[in-house]
Amino acid sequence: MHLKTEDLMRLEIDFESGSIPPPFSHRFKLKLNFEKNFLNTSLDMEYTHREELTDEEILNEGFTLEDDYHWKGELHNAWVAPIKKLYTQSKWSNKKLEEEEGGIRVLAKDIHGKITRTIPLNQEDWQYEAQELIQAIFETSEKEAPLNVNFLYIDSEKSLEISLTMKFSVRKAVANINGQEKQLNWEKTKDLLSNVFLPDYDYDKVKENKPSKRGTYIDCGDGFWHEFGKGIYNIDSSYDAVSRIKEGFLNL
């Protein structure tokens, strides 16, 4: 059941990861209150069942021993429209989530005091939106810096250097192209970045310093430069992500 989108006052997004084993298993709750000029937000994230593992097993998976996270604060009002749009476009189920499958539940409250507790059928869309909100929280709280990807193209006649920054805190994509700043379309830039993280990058062939020789290179945000054609490989033979990355940056 939908409440009227224009009457929405509050959303709560509850997520359970289901049967995923520790240290990956987790749950989180996002509380979103629609204020006049911002999104009043809280996040409670907890990793579960870690008592079954040793500290070494947790650390070996790339986690820390203190990954739980709690935050309250204001998110930029750039998030209000996409959240309400997702709510409007969603269809709902009154069935309970299967414990092993996990997923998202949504509580909605409107200005008249009406409350609905339902499960969105478009689970993937809600989980993706929730992850973006969490990234926005990490940036707003300065837990993490905005994602930055660098691209470099050098030939005998010219060079092209692009620094691409995704600011989830304000939903803005910015490219610095040979020293000139350019605002980019948020959704299209997300598509480009989704390709960036698809290939397999061979870290035995990376360059630790910014390249100066002819070639095409990318730094995915960790300071290591990978050369196209010499250490970036498509994982799925039916989808040429490597070519799409190069084409996407050259067309910015």
Contacts in CASP RR format, 6 or more apart in sequence:
PFRMAT RR
TARGET T0000
AUTHOR 0000-0000-0000
METHOD contacts of the structure
MODEL  1
MHLKTEDLMRLEIDFESGSIPPPFSHRFKLKLNFEKNFLNTSLDMEYTHR
EELTDEEILNEGFTLEDDYHWKGELHNAWVAPIKKLYTQSKWSNKKLEEE
EGGIRVLAKDIHGKITRTIPLNQEDWQYEAQELIQAIFETSEKEAPLNVN
FLYIDSEKSLEISLTMKFSVRKAVANINGQEKQLNWEKTKDLLSNVFLPD
YDYDKVKENKPSKRGTYIDCGDGFWHEFGKGIYNIDSSYDAVSRIKEGFL
NL
1 92 0 8 1.000
1 116 0 8 1.000
1 118 0 8 1.000
2 87 0 8 1.000
2 88 0 8 1.000
2 92 0 8 1.000
2 116 0 8 1.000
3 108 0 8 1.000
3 109 0 8 1.000
3 110 0 8 1.000
3 114 0 8 1.000
3 116 0 8 1.000
4 110 0 8 1.000
5 84 0 8 1.000
5 87 0 8 1.000
5 88 0 8 1.000
7 110 0 8 1.000
7 111 0 8 1.000
7 112 0 8 1.000
8 34 0 8 1.000
8 84 0 8 1.000
8 87 0 8 1.000
8 108 0 8 1.000
8 109 0 8 1.000
8 110 0 8 1.000
8 111 0 8 1.000
9 33 0 8 1.000
9 34 0 8 1.000
9 109 0 8 1.000
9 110 0 8 1.000
9 111 0 8 1.000
9 113 0 8 1.000
10 31 0 8 1.000
10 32 0 8 1.000
10 33 0 8 1.000
10 34 0 8 1.000
10 107 0 8 1.000
10 108 0 8 1.000
10 109 0 8 1.000
11 30 0 8 1.000
11 31 0 8 1.000
11 32 0 8 1.000
11 83 0 8 1.000
11 87 0 8 1.000
11 106 0 8 1.000
11 107 0 8 1.000
11 108 0 8 1.000
11 109 0 8 1.000
12 29 0 8 1.000
12 30 0 8 1.000
12 31 0 8 1.000
12 32 0 8 1.000
12 106 0 8 1.000
12 107 0 8 1.000
13 29 0 8 1.000
13 30 0 8 1.000
13 32 0 8 1.000
13 104 0 8 1.000
13 105 0 8 1.000
13 106 0 8 1.000
13 126 0 8 1.000
13 130 0 8 1.000
13 133 0 8 1.000
14 27 0 8 1.000
14 28 0 8 1.000
14 29 0 8 1.000
14 104 0 8 1.000
14 105 0 8 1.000
14 106 0 8 1.000
14 107 0 8 1.000
15 27 0 8 1.000
15 28 0 8 1.000
15 29 0 8 1.000
15 102 0 8 1.000
15 103 0 8 1.000
15 104 0 8 1.000
15 127 0 8 1.000
15 130 0 8 1.000
16 27 0 8 1.000
16 97 0 8 1.000
16 99 0 8 1.000
16 102 0 8 1.000
16 103 0 8 1.000
17 24 0 8 1.000
17 25 0 8 1.000
17 26 0 8 1.000
17 27 0 8 1.000
17 48 0 8 1.000
17 102 0 8 1.000
17 103 0 8 1.000
18 25 0 8 1.000
18 99 0 8 1.000
18 100 0 8 1.000
18 101 0 8 1.000
18 102 0 8 1.000
18 103 0 8 1.000
19 99 0 8 1.000
19 100 0 8 1.000
19 101 0 8 1.000
19 102 0 8 1.000
21 49 0 8 1.000
22 47 0 8 1.000
22 48 0 8 1.000
22 49 0 8 1.000
22 50 0 8 1.000
22 52 0 8 1.000
22 53 0 8 1.000
22 58 0 8 1.000
23 47 0 8 1.000
23 50 0 8 1.000
23 53 0 8 1.000
23 57 0 8 1.000
23 58 0 8 1.000
23 61 0 8 1.000
23 63 0 8 1.000
23 67 0 8 1.000
24 61 0 8 1.000
25 47 0 8 1.000
25 48 0 8 1.000
25 49 0 8 1.000
26 45 0 8 1.000
26 46 0 8 1.000
26 47 0 8 1.000
26 48 0 8 1.000
27 45 0 8 1.000
27 46 0 8 1.000
27 48 0 8 1.000
28 43 0 8 1.000
28 44 0 8 1.000
28 45 0 8 1.000
28 46 0 8 1.000
28 130 0 8 1.000
28 134 0 8 1.000
29 42 0 8 1.000
29 43 0 8 1.000
29 44 0 8 1.000
30 41 0 8 1.000
30 42 0 8 1.000
30 43 0 8 1.000
30 130 0 8 1.000
30 133 0 8 1.000
30 134 0 8 1.000
31 41 0 8 1.000
31 42 0 8 1.000
31 43 0 8 1.000
32 39 0 8 1.000
32 40 0 8 1.000
32 41 0 8 1.000
32 83 0 8 1.000
32 133 0 8 1.000
33 39 0 8 1.000
33 40 0 8 1.000
33 41 0 8 1.000
34 40 0 8 1.000
34 80 0 8 1.000
34 84 0 8 1.000
35 74 0 8 1.000
37 77 0 8 1.000
38 74 0 8 1.000
38 75 0 8 1.000
38 76 0 8 1.000
38 77 0 8 1.000
39 74 0 8 1.000
39 75 0 8 1.000
39 76 0 8 1.000
39 77 0 8 1.000
39 79 0 8 1.000
39 80 0 8 1.000
39 83 0 8 1.000
40 73 0 8 1.000
40 74 0 8 1.000
41 71 0 8 1.000
41 72 0 8 1.000
41 73 0 8 1.000
41 74 0 8 1.000
41 75 0 8 1.000
41 133 0 8 1.000
41 137 0 8 1.000
42 70 0 8 1.000
42 71 0 8 1.000
42 72 0 8 1.000
42 73 0 8 1.000
43 69 0 8 1.000
43 70 0 8 1.000
43 71 0 8 1.000
43 72 0 8 1.000
43 134 0 8 1.000
43 137 0 8 1.000
44 69 0 8 1.000
44 70 0 8 1.000
45 67 0 8 1.000
45 68 0 8 1.000
45 69 0 8 1.000
45 70 0 8 1.000
45 134 0 8 1.000
46 68 0 8 1.000
47 63 0 8 1.000
47 67 0 8 1.000
47 68 0 8 1.000
50 58 0 8 1.000
55 65 0 8 1.000
58 64 0 8 1.000
58 65 0 8 1.000
59 65 0 8 1.000
69 143 0 8 1.000
71 137 0 8 1.000
71 141 0 8 1.000
73 140 0 8 1.000
74 140 0 8 1.000
75 133 0 8 1.000
75 136 0 8 1.000
75 137 0 8 1.000
75 140 0 8 1.000
75 169 0 8 1.000
76 136 0 8 1.000
76 140 0 8 1.000
76 169 0 8 1.000
76 170 0 8 1.000
76 171 0 8 1.000
78 170 0 8 1.000
78 171 0 8 1.000
78 172 0 8 1.000
79 133 0 8 1.000
79 136 0 8 1.000
79 171 0 8 1.000
82 129 0 8 1.000
82 171 0 8 1.000
83 129 0 8 1.000
83 133 0 8 1.000
86 125 0 8 1.000
86 126 0 8 1.000
86 129 0 8 1.000
87 106 0 8 1.000
87 108 0 8 1.000
89 122 0 8 1.000
90 120 0 8 1.000
90 121 0 8 1.000
90 122 0 8 1.000
90 125 0 8 1.000
90 126 0 8 1.000
91 120 0 8 1.000
91 121 0 8 1.000
91 122 0 8 1.000
92 118 0 8 1.000
92 119 0 8 1.000
92 120 0 8 1.000
92 121 0 8 1.000
93 118 0 8 1.000
93 119 0 8 1.000
93 120 0 8 1.000
93 121 0 8 1.000
94 118 0 8 1.000
94 119 0 8 1.000
95 119 0 8 1.000
96 119 0 8 1.000
97 103 0 8 1.000
97 105 0 8 1.000
97 119 0 8 1.000
103 123 0 8 1.000
103 127 0 8 1.000
104 119 0 8 1.000
104 120 0 8 1.000
104 123 0 8 1.000
104 126 0 8 1.000
104 127 0 8 1.000
104 130 0 8 1.000
105 117 0 8 1.000
105 118 0 8 1.000
105 119 0 8 1.000
106 117 0 8 1.000
106 118 0 8 1.000
106 119 0 8 1.000
106 120 0 8 1.000
106 126 0 8 1.000
107 115 0 8 1.000
107 116 0 8 1.000
107 117 0 8 1.000
108 115 0 8 1.000
108 116 0 8 1.000
108 118 0 8 1.000
109 115 0 8 1.000
120 126 0 8 1.000
132 168 0 8 1.000
135 144 0 8 1.000
135 168 0 8 1.000
136 168 0 8 1.000
136 169 0 8 1.000
136 171 0 8 1.000
137 143 0 8 1.000
138 144 0 8 1.000
138 168 0 8 1.000
139 145 0 8 1.000
139 146 0 8 1.000
139 167 0 8 1.000
139 168 0 8 1.000
139 169 0 8 1.000
140 169 0 8 1.000
146 165 0 8 1.000
146 166 0 8 1.000
146 167 0 8 1.000
146 168 0 8 1.000
146 169 0 8 1.000
147 165 0 8 1.000
147 166 0 8 1.000
147 168 0 8 1.000
147 193 0 8 1.000
147 221 0 8 1.000
148 163 0 8 1.000
148 164 0 8 1.000
148 165 0 8 1.000
148 166 0 8 1.000
148 221 0 8 1.000
149 163 0 8 1.000
149 164 0 8 1.000
149 193 0 8 1.000
149 196 0 8 1.000
149 218 0 8 1.000
149 219 0 8 1.000
149 220 0 8 1.000
149 221 0 8 1.000
150 161 0 8 1.000
150 162 0 8 1.000
150 163 0 8 1.000
150 164 0 8 1.000
150 218 0 8 1.000
150 219 0 8 1.000
150 221 0 8 1.000
150 223 0 8 1.000
150 225 0 8 1.000
151 160 0 8 1.000
151 161 0 8 1.000
151 162 0 8 1.000
151 163 0 8 1.000
151 164 0 8 1.000
151 216 0 8 1.000
151 217 0 8 1.000
151 218 0 8 1.000
151 219 0 8 1.000
151 249 0 8 1.000
152 159 0 8 1.000
152 160 0 8 1.000
152 161 0 8 1.000
152 162 0 8 1.000
152 210 0 8 1.000
152 211 0 8 1.000
152 215 0 8 1.000
152 216 0 8 1.000
152 217 0 8 1.000
152 218 0 8 1.000
152 219 0 8 1.000
152 225 0 8 1.000
153 159 0 8 1.000
153 160 0 8 1.000
153 161 0 8 1.000
153 215 0 8 1.000
153 216 0 8 1.000
153 217 0 8 1.000
153 249 0 8 1.000
153 250 0 8 1.000
154 160 0 8 1.000
154 211 0 8 1.000
154 212 0 8 1.000
154 213 0 8 1.000
154 214 0 8 1.000
154 215 0 8 1.000
154 216 0 8 1.000
154 217 0 8 1.000
155 214 0 8 1.000
155 215 0 8 1.000
156 214 0 8 1.000
159 178 0 8 1.000
160 177 0 8 1.000
160 178 0 8 1.000
160 250 0 8 1.000
161 177 0 8 1.000
161 178 0 8 1.000
161 179 0 8 1.000
162 175 0 8 1.000
162 176 0 8 1.000
162 177 0 8 1.000
162 178 0 8 1.000
162 249 0 8 1.000
162 252 0 8 1.000
163 175 0 8 1.000
163 176 0 8 1.000
164 173 0 8 1.000
164 174 0 8 1.000
164 175 0 8 1.000
164 176 0 8 1.000
164 184 0 8 1.000
164 189 0 8 1.000
164 192 0 8 1.000
164 193 0 8 1.000
164 249 0 8 1.000
164 252 0 8 1.000
165 173 0 8 1.000
165 174 0 8 1.000
165 175 0 8 1.000
165 176 0 8 1.000
166 173 0 8 1.000
166 189 0 8 1.000
166 190 0 8 1.000
166 193 0 8 1.000
167 173 0 8 1.000
167 174 0 8 1.000
171 186 0 8 1.000
172 183 0 8 1.000
172 186 0 8 1.000
173 183 0 8 1.000
173 184 0 8 1.000
173 185 0 8 1.000
173 186 0 8 1.000
173 189 0 8 1.000
173 190 0 8 1.000
174 181 0 8 1.000
174 182 0 8 1.000
174 183 0 8 1.000
174 184 0 8 1.000
175 181 0 8 1.000
175 182 0 8 1.000
175 184 0 8 1.000
175 252 0 8 1.000
176 182 0 8 1.000
177 252 0 8 1.000
182 252 0 8 1.000
184 252 0 8 1.000
192 244 0 8 1.000
192 245 0 8 1.000
192 248 0 8 1.000
192 249 0 8 1.000
195 241 0 8 1.000
195 244 0 8 1.000
195 245 0 8 1.000
196 218 0 8 1.000
196 220 0 8 1.000
196 245 0 8 1.000
197 220 0 8 1.000
198 234 0 8 1.000
198 235 0 8 1.000
198 236 0 8 1.000
198 239 0 8 1.000
198 241 0 8 1.000
199 232 0 8 1.000
199 233 0 8 1.000
199 234 0 8 1.000
199 235 0 8 1.000
199 241 0 8 1.000
199 242 0 8 1.000
199 245 0 8 1.000
200 232 0 8 1.000
200 233 0 8 1.000
200 234 0 8 1.000
200 235 0 8 1.000
201 220 0 8 1.000
201 226 0 8 1.000
201 231 0 8 1.000
201 232 0 8 1.000
202 226 0 8 1.000
202 231 0 8 1.000
202 232 0 8 1.000
202 233 0 8 1.000
203 224 0 8 1.000
205 226 0 8 1.000
205 227 0 8 1.000
205 230 0 8 1.000
205 231 0 8 1.000
206 224 0 8 1.000
206 225 0 8 1.000
206 226 0 8 1.000
207 217 0 8 1.000
207 224 0 8 1.000
207 225 0 8 1.000
207 226 0 8 1.000
207 227 0 8 1.000
208 223 0 8 1.000
208 224 0 8 1.000
208 225 0 8 1.000
209 225 0 8 1.000
210 225 0 8 1.000
211 217 0 8 1.000
211 225 0 8 1.000
211 227 0 8 1.000
215 227 0 8 1.000
215 228 0 8 1.000
216 227 0 8 1.000
216 228 0 8 1.000
216 246 0 8 1.000
217 225 0 8 1.000
217 226 0 8 1.000
217 227 0 8 1.000
217 228 0 8 1.000
218 225 0 8 1.000
218 226 0 8 1.000
218 228 0 8 1.000
218 232 0 8 1.000
218 245 0 8 1.000
218 249 0 8 1.000
219 225 0 8 1.000
219 226 0 8 1.000
220 226 0 8 1.000
226 232 0 8 1.000
228 242 0 8 1.000
228 246 0 8 1.000
229 242 0 8 1.000
232 242 0 8 1.000
233 242 0 8 1.000
234 240 0 8 1.000
234 241 0 8 1.000
234 242 0 8 1.000
235 241 0 8 1.000
END
